[in-house]
Amino acid sequence: MSSYAAAGIALFVIGLCATITRTNLLQLVIGLEVMARGVSLVFILGGLQAGALAAAQAVVITSIVIEAVTVAIALSLVVVAYRHNKTLSITALRRLKG
């Protein structure tokens, strides 16, 4: 069980580092997804240890559906930002005035 917890925490940390250090919008979205997978793994492990695996699985499946919609919207915004700026850099978006 502790190896699963370590893997979940490692996934979260890798996603957090990718979210903080990257300046590419696509890499930022991927980092957020990796972070979400780490949280899901730890959540399932917590449900298993608490004896409420079915409830934990239901919550994780619901969060996966919500994340799929969120990623679809985020990727559509990335495409629009790329069409407008011809780059995926966050620094180019910071220069926009409006």
GITAQUI-V890752 format. One record per pair of residues at least 12 apart in sequence whose ideal C-beta (glycine too) atoms are under 6 Angstrom apart, sorted by the first residue. I is the first residue (numbers start at 1). J is the second residue. If there is no record, write none. Layout:
I:J  I:J
//
This chain:
4:45  5:45  8:38  8:41  8:42  11:34  11:37  11:38  12:35  12:38  14:34  15:31  15:34  15:35  16:35  18:31  19:31  19:32  23:89  23:90  24:88  25:78  25:88  26:78  26:88  29:74  36:67  40:60  43:56  43:60  44:56  44:60
//
